[in-house]
Amino acid sequence: MAVAFQDYYEILGVKRKVADKEIKSAYRKLARKWHPDVHTGKQKAEAEEKFKKINEAYEVLSDPEKRSKYDRLGSNWRNGQDFQPPPGWGDNVRFYGSADSPGGEGGFQGTGGFSDFFETLFGGGAFGRATAGTGATGTRRRARAPQRGQDVETEIELPLDEAYRGVSKTIQLSTVAVCPECGGAGTKERGFCPRCGGTGQVPDTKTLEVKIPAGIRDGGRIRLRGQGGEGMGGGARGDLYLKVRLLPHSVYTVKGNDLETEVGLLPDQAALGDKVRVPTLDGPVIMTVPPGSHAGSRLRLREKGLPGNGGQRGDEYVRLVIDIPPTLSEEEKDLYRKLQNLRKG
């Protein structure tokens, strides 16, 4: 009996030598796209058919034994031709039917809509593993070893002042959780779990109180143990990593451990020198401007920057900007005229 060939690699959009994790990633993307629950009308029927093929392809390619068996069955498959099983193929494996089948006691009861090609290749059980030899009374699912949950990384944006001083933040994360319907197996009864679409995960939202340590830098990561993805089969949860992104600041520019800012001077302050008020992360300080300072000059405030490795702080650099007030009194204008005449004289 010839059955229509199903190119499972083509269905998932992956190459034949692709790694297992890429197969899983491709499946999850397609399962979300073609899940019947997100389609309506005429598109729903098409989605159901595509969803069935996607699940069938993943059921084979995600199982090392089934994938190996699928890959061994010849060049005819790769050319897209029909497959004729050889005589006696699969006789060494016995699959059992329902409790009504001869000798069956509560065995697997069908494939739940899987193709004839799948049934020819692997027998009637879509998810059960057959037991070989005499005395077997049904199928049993392969036990899952405990698997640690995935580590998750996301970004958190912070103002410079909060990163410098440290702060507690309440954050809300969109994440995934183990499907409560199937316990993360992706399967239920005779087919893929309708709740998660066979992915074993469902969307979830969590709220966390996070303590941001003082002195955290742009690109720094905060590790929250056990707040990542849920484990499978009783495995431990993964960790959550928060990657810090510093928001642009209205006063400071960050340059490594150093800070840069500007202070405006009147022409007479630049020419004669003065003491001016300058902002720092620890509060304003009084800085001495030497006589004859030029626009664009930089003055340094030692250890007024950000903490570095070992606790050593960077510096704050103050760039001088010389400006004229938008309005001048007549007396001020007379003084500028006298300066002008002195330069001309």
C-alpha positions in Angstrom: 0.0 0.0 0.0 1.5 3.3 -1.1 0.9 6.3 1.1 1.6 9.9 0.4 5.0 11.1 1.5 5.0 13.9 4.2 8.2 16.0 4.2 8.3 16.9 7.8 11.4 19.1 7.4 9.7 21.2 4.7 6.5 21.5 6.9 8.6 23.0 9.7 10.7 25.0 7.3 14.0 23.6 8.5 17.0 21.8 6.9 17.5 18.1 7.4 20.7 18.5 9.5 19.2 21.1 11.8 19.7 20.9 15.6 17.0 19.8 17.9 16.6 23.3 19.5 16.0 24.8 16.0 13.3 22.3 15.4 11.6 23.2 18.6 11.9 26.9 17.9 10.4 26.5 14.4 7.6 24.4 15.8 6.6 26.9 18.5 6.6 29.7 16.0 4.4 27.8 13.6 2.1 26.4 16.3 1.3 29.9 17.5 0.7 31.2 14.0 -1.6 28.3 12.9 -3.4 27.5 16.2 -7.1 27.1 15.2 -8.1 29.3 18.1 -6.6 32.4 16.6 -8.4 31.9 13.3 -12.1 32.3 12.3 -14.3 31.6 9.4 -12.9 30.0 6.3 -9.3 30.4 7.6 -10.1 28.2 10.6 -10.4 25.0 8.5 -7.1 25.7 6.8 -5.5 26.5 10.1 -6.7 23.1 11.6 -5.2 21.2 8.7 -1.9 23.1 8.9 -1.8 22.7 12.6 -2.3 19.0 12.3 0.6 18.6 9.9 2.8 20.9 12.0 2.1 18.8 15.1 2.7 15.5 13.2 6.0 16.8 11.9 7.2 17.9 15.3 6.1 14.6 16.9 8.5 12.8 14.6 11.4 15.2 14.4 11.5 16.0 18.1 11.9 12.3 19.0 15.5 11.0 18.2 14.3 7.5 17.5 11.4 8.5 15.3 13.6 11.0 13.5 16.3 8.5 12.9 13.8 6.0 11.5 12.2 8.7 9.3 15.7 9.7 8.0 16.6 6.1 7.1 13.8 5.3 4.8 15.4 6.1 1.5 15.9 8.6 -1.2 12.3 8.2 -2.5 11.2 10.3 0.5 13.6 13.1 -0.2 12.3 13.3 -3.8 8.7 13.6 -2.5 7.5 10.2 -3.9 5.0 7.9 -2.3 6.4 5.5 0.2 5.8 1.7 -0.1 6.8 0.0 3.2 8.9 -3.1 2.6 7.5 -6.6 3.5 7.8 -7.2 7.2 8.8 -3.6 8.0 8.0 -2.9 11.6 7.1 -6.5 12.5 9.5 -6.4 15.4 7.4 -3.7 17.1 3.9 -4.4 18.4 1.3 -1.6 18.8 -1.9 -2.1 20.7 -5.3 -0.7 20.1 -8.2 0.1 22.3 -9.6 -2.0 25.1 -11.9 -3.6 22.5 -9.0 -4.9 20.5 -8.0 -8.6 21.0 -5.8 -8.9 24.1 -5.9 -5.2 24.7 -6.5 -3.6 28.1 -6.8 0.1 28.0 -4.2 0.5 25.3 -3.7 3.5 23.0 -7.0 4.3 21.1 -5.9 5.8 17.8 -3.9 8.6 16.4 -6.3 11.5 16.8 -6.2 12.6 13.2 -2.6 11.8 12.2 -1.9 11.0 8.5 -1.8 7.5 7.0 1.8 8.1 6.3 2.5 8.6 10.1 0.5 5.5 11.0 2.3 3.4 8.3 5.7 4.6 9.6 5.1 4.3 13.3 2.0 2.3 13.8 -1.2 3.6 15.4 0.2 5.3 18.5 0.9 8.9 18.0 2.4 9.5 21.5 2.6 6.1 23.1 5.7 4.0 22.9 5.0 0.4 22.2 6.3 -2.3 24.4 7.9 -5.3 22.6 7.7 -8.9 23.5 5.0 -11.1 25.0 2.7 -10.2 27.9 2.5 -6.5 27.0 -1.0 -5.1 27.6 -0.8 -1.5 26.2 1.4 1.5 25.5 3.3 3.6 28.0 4.6 7.1 27.6 8.3 7.6 27.8 9.1 9.0 31.2 10.5 12.5 31.2 13.7 13.2 33.1 13.6 16.3 35.3 14.7 19.2 33.1 15.8 22.6 34.5 13.8 25.6 33.2 15.3 28.0 30.7 17.2 31.1 31.9 15.4 34.3 30.8 16.9 37.7 30.0 15.0 41.0 29.8 15.9 44.6 30.0 15.1 47.2 32.7 15.4 50.9 32.0 16.7 53.1 34.9 17.4 56.8 35.4 21.0 57.5 36.2 20.2 58.8 39.7 18.4 55.6 40.6 21.2 53.4 39.2 23.8 55.4 41.2 21.9 55.3 44.6 20.1 52.0 44.2 16.4 51.5 44.3 13.6 48.9 44.8 11.5 48.5 41.7 8.2 46.6 41.0 8.3 45.1 37.6 5.8 43.2 35.6 7.0 40.5 33.1 5.3 38.7 30.3 6.6 35.2 30.4 5.5 31.6 29.9 4.5 28.9 32.4 4.1 25.2 32.2 0.7 24.4 30.7 -1.6 23.4 33.6 -3.7 21.2 31.2 -0.9 18.8 30.2 1.7 19.5 32.8 4.2 20.6 30.1 4.0 17.4 28.1 2.3 19.0 25.2 0.0 16.0 24.8 -3.2 15.0 26.3 -5.1 11.8 25.9 -4.9 10.9 22.2 -3.5 14.1 20.7 -1.7 17.4 21.3 -2.9 19.5 24.2 -5.6 21.9 23.0 -4.6 24.5 25.7 -1.0 25.0 24.6 -1.1 23.7 21.1 1.5 21.1 21.9 4.2 23.6 23.1 3.8 22.6 26.7 3.7 26.3 27.7 1.1 29.0 28.1 1.5 32.8 28.4 1.9 34.1 31.9 2.4 37.4 33.7 4.3 37.8 36.9 5.0 40.8 39.2 8.3 41.0 41.0 9.9 43.3 43.6 13.5 43.8 42.5 16.3 45.5 44.5 18.6 47.4 42.3 22.1 47.6 43.8 23.7 51.0 44.1 26.3 51.7 41.4 24.8 49.4 38.7 26.1 50.3 35.3 24.7 50.4 31.8 24.8 46.8 30.5 25.1 45.4 34.0 23.0 42.3 34.8 21.0 41.4 37.9 20.4 37.7 38.5 17.2 36.6 40.1 17.5 33.0 41.0 14.5 30.7 40.3 12.5 33.4 38.5 13.1 32.1 35.0 11.3 29.4 33.0 9.5 26.6 34.8 11.3 23.2 34.9 9.8 20.1 33.3 9.2 16.8 35.1 9.9 18.3 38.5 13.1 20.2 37.4 14.2 23.4 39.0 13.2 26.8 37.6 15.7 28.7 35.6 17.0 32.1 36.5 15.9 35.6 35.4 18.5 38.1 34.3 17.7 41.8 34.2 20.0 43.8 31.8 20.2 47.4 32.8 19.8 50.2 30.3 20.4 53.7 31.6 18.0 56.3 30.3 19.5 59.5 28.8 20.0 62.2 31.5 19.2 65.9 31.1 22.3 67.0 32.9 25.0 64.3 32.6 26.6 62.3 29.8 28.1 59.0 30.9 31.6 58.2 29.7 32.7 55.0 31.3 33.1 55.8 35.0 33.2 59.5 34.3 30.4 62.0 33.9 30.3 65.1 31.7 28.2 68.2 32.2 28.1 71.9 31.3 28.0 75.1 33.3 27.2 78.5 31.8 29.5 81.6 32.5 29.1 85.3 31.9 31.9 86.9 30.0 33.2 88.7 33.0 33.2 85.4 35.0 35.3 83.8 32.4 37.7 86.7 32.1 38.1 87.5 35.8 37.4 84.1 37.3 34.6 83.2 39.8 33.1 80.6 42.0 30.1 78.9 40.5 27.6 76.3 41.6 27.9 72.9 39.8 25.5 69.9 40.1 26.9 66.5 41.1 25.2 63.2 41.8 25.8 63.8 45.5 24.3 67.3 45.4 25.6 70.7 44.2 29.2 71.9 44.9 31.0 75.2 44.5 33.7 75.1 41.8 36.4 77.7 41.2 36.7 79.0 37.7 40.2 80.4 37.0 40.6 83.8 35.4 41.0 83.7 31.6 38.9 80.6 31.1 37.9 79.9 27.5 34.6 78.5 26.1 34.9 74.7 25.7 37.5 74.3 28.5 36.9 71.4 30.9 37.4 71.5 34.6 37.6 68.3 36.6 35.9 67.5 39.9 37.7 64.5 41.3 35.8 61.4 42.3 32.4 62.8 41.5 31.7 60.3 38.8 30.4 56.7 39.0 31.8 53.9 41.1 34.1 51.5 39.2 35.6 48.2 40.0 37.1 48.1 43.5 34.9 51.1 44.6 37.1 53.7 42.9 34.9 56.5 41.6 35.4 58.2 38.3 35.5 62.0 37.8 33.1 64.6 36.7 34.2 66.9 33.9 32.6 70.4 33.6 32.6 72.0 30.2 32.5 75.8 30.3 29.9 77.6 28.1 30.2 81.4 27.8 27.0 83.2 27.1 25.5 86.7 27.0 22.3 87.3 29.0 19.2 87.7 26.8 18.6 91.1 28.2 21.1 93.8 29.2 20.6 97.0 31.2 21.7 100.3 29.8 24.6 100.4 32.3 25.8 97.0 31.1 25.6 98.1 27.5 27.7 101.1 28.3 30.3 98.9 29.9 30.4 96.7 26.9 30.8 99.8 24.6 33.8 100.9 26.8 35.4 97.5 26.4 34.8 97.7 22.7 36.4 101.1 22.5 39.4 99.9 24.5 40.0 97.0 22.1 39.8 99.4 19.1 42.1 102.0 20.8 
